[in-house]
Amino acid sequence: MLLTVTTTHQPATDLGYLLHKHPDRVQEFTQSFGTVTVLYPEATVQRCTVALLLDVDPVRLARSRGRNAPDFSLAQYVNDRSYAASSLLSVAMADVFSTARSGRCDSRQELADSAIPLEIEVPVLPCRGGPAIAHRLFEPLGWTVEAEPVALDDAFPEWGDSRYVRLRLSGVVRLADALNQLHVLLPVLDESKHYWQGPDEVDKLLRSGEGWLTTHPDADLITRRYLGRRGALTRVALARLAELGDEVEEAVEPAEDEEALQPAEKRVPLNAQRHDAVHRVLLELGARSVIDLGCGPGQFLARLVQTPSFTRVAGSDVSTRSLQHASRRLHLDRMSERQAERVQLFQGALTYEDDRYAGFDAAVLMEVVEHVDASRLAALEHVVFGAARPGAVVVTTPNAEYNVLYDDLVGMRHPDHRFEWTRAELAEWSEHVGSTYGYAVELHGVGDVDDTWGSPTQMAVFTRAEGSDD
Ligand code: SAH
C-alpha cells in the first residue's frame, strides 16, 4: 500500500520539518499489523515528495487481534489488505505522522498553520461507490479530485473495472488538515473498516474531523461509514457533532438500521434548539448589543447578525481558526460598511480582562464554561461578571445527568470538556456567581426533557441586579 504527499511550496524540503521526518533518511516503523517505511523519492527546493509504504503482514495482522475479534475468519489471511490502501494505511499514517496531524511544528509553526500546495496520490484505493464518491467526499474540502477506476485486468478490458480507484488530490490545504481528512476518508471510501473499534473511536473521529467534518455536506455519511455502521456509536457521534455547534441538520437523520431506536418524528438538532432558546431569551431581555463569548465558528453569531433588533453584535474566541471560520461564515470581507460597523470579531481569552468585552447589554457563553479548566473558572467569572459586567449573561452547558441516555458514551460529550455539571452543580455555581457579582439567576432546561435526567442542555440566565452598578 502506497501513499505519497508532494508539495511545491518553496523550500519544498520543509515538508520534512512539517512531517518530523528527515528527507535524507529512510525510516521504518513497526505496527502491530506490518511495517511502515517512510522515504522521500524526491526532495528538491522546488518539489518534495514523501512516500509512505505499508507492508502488511497478514499473519501478524490476524494475531494482533484475539479470536473474539469481530471478523475472525479465513478472510483475515486471504484478502487484499497487503495491496490496497485501506483502513490499515489510514491507521499507520495517523500513527507515523501523529505530530504533523496535530498541527504542531516548533521549528516551522507558521508553515504548519498555513495552507500550502499539496498533491496526494494513492495508486490503489478500494472505493465503494466508485470515483463519484471520491469526488463527493473530497471536493467540498477544496481538493481537485482525479479518481480513475482501476481495470480488473488491463489485458481484458471487457471484464470492466475493479472496485479500486487511483486517487489523486491537489489543492492548497493545511498539511495537518490534509492528513486528518485522509485518516478519516480513506476508510470511509473503503467502507469495510477491518480495525476493531472501541467507544473512543468517536473521540478519534471528532478530533480528526475538527474544523472540517461538521461543515462537510456529507458529515452523516462519513460518520456512518467511518464507524462501520455501528448504530449506537454512530448515534453518539452524530449527537456530539451536533453538540459541536455546526451545520449537521442532515446528520441527525436516523440511519435505516437505527430507526427502531429513534422516535419516528424528525428531531430538531440539539444545537438548533439551544440557539432558539438563547435567541429567545436575548429578545425577551430586550438586549440591543450582544457579545458571543467563545463564539467558535460563529454559527450563533450569524443568527445574531441576522436579527435587526441587535444593533451591535460582537464575537470573540481564543481560537484563531474558529474566528477564521466565523469570519468566512459572516462574509465579513464582503459586508457593507454599515454592517461592518455593527459587527466585531476579535481574539481574546476569557480568563484575561479585556476592555473589548465591556459595554454590552448581554453576553452569551454558549457551551464554553466546560472548556475552561476548573482552576481557571474563577478568572473567567471575574472577567465576565466582575470586569465586563454586561446587563445579562446567558450561560449554556451540558447536563451531565442526561449522559446516561446516550448509549455507549464513555466519559464526557467532547474530549475537550474539562467537566460537565449536574443540574445541582450548575445551580450551586450560578448561586455563587450571582451572589458574588450582584446578578439574579434563573435556570432552564433546553432540549427534550427526560423525567429523571432532565434536559440535555442546561441554561442559566443572569441579570444584573438593579442598582448594583452605575
Ligand atoms: N459557542 C460556540 C462554541 C462552543 S465550543 C457554540 O455554542 O457553538 C467552545 C468554544 O470556547 C471554542 O470555540 C473554544 O475555542 C472557546 N474557548 C475555550 N476556552 C476559551 C477561553 N479561555 N477564552 C475564550 N474562548 C475559549
Boltz pocket constraint, residues with backbone or C-beta under 6 A from the ligand:
constraints:
  - pocket:
      binder: B
      contacts: [[A, 243], [A, 244], [A, 245], [A, 246], [A, 293], [A, 294], [A, 295], [A, 296], [A, 297], [A, 299], [A, 300], [A, 316], [A, 317], [A, 318], [A, 319], [A, 322], [A, 348], [A, 349], [A, 350], [A, 351], [A, 365], [A, 366], [A, 367], [A, 368], [A, 371], [A, 372]]
      max_distance: 6.0
